[in-house]
């Protein structure tokens, strides 16, 4: 996979935006504390992982209950 403009439209876009100035995010002060954000993301990931584990255990338990209580009927063979 090549890097850079491959067709005419991409080349025009590169020329157009080559001299554009953008804000450098490293020079700006963040409104959100990064440690609090990482802590919140970690809490969310932990909760999601625990919910997935709980769902898996619940599926196993439901499968076992359904397997124990299953009643099989003989059907007439033709």
Secondary structure, 3 states (H helix, E strand, C coil): CCCCCCCHHHHHHHHHHCCCCCCCHHHCCCCCCHHHHHHHHHHHHHHHHHHHHHHHHHHHHHHHHHHHHCCCCCCCCC
